[in-house]
Each structure stands twice: as C-alpha cells, then as structure tokens.
Amino acid sequence: MNDDDGNTASPIDLRHLAEQTFGNADLEAEVLRLFLTQSRDCLSRLAVVPDAGTAHLLLGSARGIGATSVASAAAALEAVLLRGANGAPELARLREAVAAANAFIETRLGSRG
C-alpha cells in the first residue's frame, strides 16, 4: 500500500500521517514506533485500572497518526468511564482497534518495528 491508496480499509489514514510527518519517512517511522509503544502501554494500564485519563491519552495519540478507529474506540471508552461505568465492551472494542492498527504499523515498518 502506498500513501496514495484509499484509506477506507486502512486502520491508519496515510494522508493524515504524511501531513503530520511532513512526508518524511524517517519521522513517520519514529512516530509509528512511538504509537506502538504507547498504545501497548495504555492497553496494559487500562487492563489493570480502567481510567478515563489513559483512554484520553490514547485518543490523542491515535488522532495524531490518523488511527481513526482507535481514536473512536478510545473516545467511547473515555466517555463511559467518565460516566462511572466499567467500560468492558468499549475496552474490548479498543483492544481490537489497537490490534488492527498495530498490525498495520508493524507491516508498514517491516523488520524495523
């Protein structure tokens, strides 16, 4: 897949990512590696203590790279946690979205991921 491909099937909006990284492949790779680390850390923390702040952190990171499904799922989790619910269904949806985004990122990075 290249940056000109449609984004409907992609968990990452590649046009948005290119805009955020100024088309710089090295910067893109670094930002994607940071997202991998942060998303895994956030999911680990959310598994222990579902926290709206952690969900919000992941929401911002996802928006930054164009991971719209992750951002949507993180926003939904944040909203239910702020209302006092446990957010189990939303956390499951977030895990799925992160898994899809991270698999895409790892493929895009190749062995560098």
Short mmCIF file of the C-alpha atoms (twelve columns), coordinates in Angstrom:
data_MODEL
# 
_entry.id   MODEL 
# 
loop_
_atom_site.group_PDB 
_atom_site.id 
_atom_site.type_symbol 
_atom_site.label_atom_id 
_atom_site.label_alt_id 
_atom_site.label_comp_id 
_atom_site.label_asym_id 
_atom_site.label_seq_id 
_atom_site.Cartn_x 
_atom_site.Cartn_y 
_atom_site.Cartn_z 
_atom_site.pdbx_PDB_model_num 
ATOM 1   C CA . MET A 1   0.000   0.000  0.000  1 
ATOM 2   C CA . ASN A 2   1.278   3.457  -0.741 1 
ATOM 3   C CA . ASP A 3   0.362   6.876  0.567  1 
ATOM 4   C CA . ASP A 4   -1.989  7.481  -2.370 1 
ATOM 5   C CA . ASP A 5   -4.161  4.456  -1.669 1 
ATOM 6   C CA . GLY A 6   -7.657  4.958  -0.319 1 
ATOM 7   C CA . ASN A 7   -7.929  4.909  3.446  1 
ATOM 8   C CA . THR A 8   -11.297 3.207  3.832  1 
ATOM 9   C CA . ALA A 9   -9.824  -0.231 4.546  1 
ATOM 10  C CA . SER A 10  -6.735  1.026  6.346  1 
ATOM 11  C CA . PRO A 11  -6.639  1.435  10.128 1 
ATOM 12  C CA . ILE A 12  -4.305  4.414  9.577  1 
ATOM 13  C CA . ASP A 13  -5.188  7.430  7.440  1 
ATOM 14  C CA . LEU A 14  -1.958  7.601  5.470  1 
ATOM 15  C CA . ARG A 15  -2.661  11.053 4.073  1 
ATOM 16  C CA . HIS A 16  -3.117  12.435 7.573  1 
ATOM 17  C CA . LEU A 17  0.036   10.664 8.736  1 
ATOM 18  C CA . ALA A 18  2.006   12.110 5.822  1 
ATOM 19  C CA . GLU A 19  0.740   15.600 6.649  1 
ATOM 20  C CA . GLN A 20  1.726   15.196 10.294 1 
ATOM 21  C CA . THR A 21  5.209   13.938 9.409  1 
ATOM 22  C CA . PHE A 22  5.760   16.369 6.504  1 
ATOM 23  C CA . GLY A 23  6.235   13.417 4.160  1 
ATOM 24  C CA . ASN A 24  9.436   12.475 5.990  1 
ATOM 25  C CA . ALA A 25  9.738   8.665  6.029  1 
ATOM 26  C CA . ASP A 26  12.144  8.623  8.977  1 
ATOM 27  C CA . LEU A 27  9.857   10.826 11.050 1 
ATOM 28  C CA . GLU A 28  6.868   8.685  10.078 1 
ATOM 29  C CA . ALA A 29  8.659   5.531  11.215 1 
ATOM 30  C CA . GLU A 30  9.611   7.144  14.524 1 
ATOM 31  C CA . VAL A 31  6.066   8.378  15.169 1 
ATOM 32  C CA . LEU A 32  4.648   4.953  14.349 1 
ATOM 33  C CA . ARG A 33  7.134   3.225  16.665 1 
ATOM 34  C CA . LEU A 34  6.158   5.641  19.435 1 
ATOM 35  C CA . PHE A 35  2.493   4.837  18.857 1 
ATOM 36  C CA . LEU A 36  3.202   1.105  19.079 1 
ATOM 37  C CA . THR A 37  4.885   1.578  22.436 1 
ATOM 38  C CA . GLN A 38  2.330   3.996  23.821 1 
ATOM 39  C CA . SER A 39  -0.711  2.031  22.657 1 
ATOM 40  C CA . ARG A 40  0.614   -1.160 24.243 1 
ATOM 41  C CA . ASP A 41  1.405   0.680  27.470 1 
ATOM 42  C CA . CYS A 42  -2.036  2.291  27.579 1 
ATOM 43  C CA . LEU A 43  -3.808  -1.023 26.998 1 
ATOM 44  C CA . SER A 44  -1.754  -2.624 29.762 1 
ATOM 45  C CA . ARG A 45  -2.672  0.174  32.143 1 
ATOM 46  C CA . LEU A 46  -6.342  0.050  31.149 1 
ATOM 47  C CA . ALA A 47  -6.413  -3.697 31.810 1 
ATOM 48  C CA . VAL A 48  -5.335  -3.058 35.402 1 
ATOM 49  C CA . VAL A 49  -7.297  0.124  36.105 1 
ATOM 50  C CA . PRO A 50  -9.791  1.438  33.557 1 
ATOM 51  C CA . ASP A 51  -9.044  5.162  33.654 1 
ATOM 52  C CA . ALA A 52  -10.509 7.946  31.523 1 
ATOM 53  C CA . GLY A 53  -7.170  9.778  31.524 1 
ATOM 54  C CA . THR A 54  -5.365  6.827  29.982 1 
ATOM 55  C CA . ALA A 55  -8.133  6.433  27.411 1 
ATOM 56  C CA . HIS A 56  -7.789  10.137 26.595 1 
ATOM 57  C CA . LEU A 57  -4.023  9.810  26.188 1 
ATOM 58  C CA . LEU A 58  -4.529  7.013  23.673 1 
ATOM 59  C CA . LEU A 59  -7.233  9.046  21.940 1 
ATOM 60  C CA . GLY A 60  -4.808  11.907 21.340 1 
ATOM 61  C CA . SER A 61  -2.045  9.627  20.121 1 
ATOM 62  C CA . ALA A 62  -4.405  7.879  17.732 1 
ATOM 63  C CA . ARG A 63  -5.674  11.159 16.316 1 
ATOM 64  C CA . GLY A 64  -2.098  12.286 15.798 1 
ATOM 65  C CA . ILE A 65  -1.265  9.416  13.461 1 
ATOM 66  C CA . GLY A 66  -4.673  9.116  11.831 1 
ATOM 67  C CA . ALA A 67  -5.753  5.906  13.577 1 
ATOM 68  C CA . THR A 68  -9.422  6.869  13.410 1 
ATOM 69  C CA . SER A 69  -10.859 3.559  14.643 1 
ATOM 70  C CA . VAL A 70  -8.576  3.629  17.673 1 
ATOM 71  C CA . ALA A 71  -9.489  7.253  18.347 1 
ATOM 72  C CA . SER A 72  -13.196 6.490  18.106 1 
ATOM 73  C CA . ALA A 73  -12.930 3.486  20.419 1 
ATOM 74  C CA . ALA A 74  -10.788 5.409  22.912 1 
ATOM 75  C CA . ALA A 75  -13.286 8.290  22.921 1 
ATOM 76  C CA . ALA A 76  -16.143 5.868  23.590 1 
ATOM 77  C CA . LEU A 77  -14.223 4.263  26.456 1 
ATOM 78  C CA . GLU A 78  -13.314 7.636  27.925 1 
ATOM 79  C CA . ALA A 79  -16.970 8.736  27.818 1 
ATOM 80  C CA . VAL A 80  -18.327 5.672  29.616 1 
ATOM 81  C CA . LEU A 81  -15.576 5.775  32.218 1 
ATOM 82  C CA . LEU A 82  -16.347 9.419  32.913 1 
ATOM 83  C CA . ARG A 83  -19.984 8.410  33.461 1 
ATOM 84  C CA . GLY A 84  -18.877 5.831  36.041 1 
ATOM 85  C CA . ALA A 85  -19.485 2.667  34.015 1 
ATOM 86  C CA . ASN A 86  -16.863 -0.077 33.872 1 
ATOM 87  C CA . GLY A 87  -16.418 0.181  30.087 1 
ATOM 88  C CA . ALA A 88  -15.777 -3.514 29.458 1 
ATOM 89  C CA . PRO A 89  -17.425 -3.594 26.000 1 
ATOM 90  C CA . GLU A 90  -15.695 -0.366 24.988 1 
ATOM 91  C CA . LEU A 91  -12.340 -1.647 26.210 1 
ATOM 92  C CA . ALA A 92  -12.799 -4.801 24.124 1 
ATOM 93  C CA . ARG A 93  -13.563 -2.654 21.067 1 
ATOM 94  C CA . LEU A 94  -10.481 -0.542 21.799 1 
ATOM 95  C CA . ARG A 95  -8.277  -3.636 22.060 1 
ATOM 96  C CA . GLU A 96  -9.500  -4.803 18.639 1 
ATOM 97  C CA . ALA A 97  -8.901  -1.398 17.066 1 
ATOM 98  C CA . VAL A 98  -5.406  -1.142 18.554 1 
ATOM 99  C CA . ALA A 99  -4.567  -4.679 17.416 1 
ATOM 100 C CA . ALA A 100 -5.589  -3.833 13.835 1 
ATOM 101 C CA . ALA A 101 -3.697  -0.534 13.835 1 
ATOM 102 C CA . ASN A 102 -0.583  -2.056 15.374 1 
ATOM 103 C CA . ALA A 103 -0.580  -4.973 12.928 1 
ATOM 104 C CA . PHE A 104 -0.810  -2.472 10.066 1 
ATOM 105 C CA . ILE A 105 2.000   -0.380 11.559 1 
ATOM 106 C CA . GLU A 106 4.255   -3.395 12.098 1 
ATOM 107 C CA . THR A 107 3.722   -4.442 8.480  1 
ATOM 108 C CA . ARG A 108 4.434   -0.895 7.285  1 
ATOM 109 C CA . LEU A 109 7.605   -0.693 9.352  1 
ATOM 110 C CA . GLY A 110 8.760   -4.161 8.349  1 
ATOM 111 C CA . SER A 111 11.565  -5.518 10.479 1 
ATOM 112 C CA . ARG A 112 12.270  -2.005 11.843 1 
ATOM 113 C CA . GLY A 113 9.084   -2.108 14.016 1 
# 
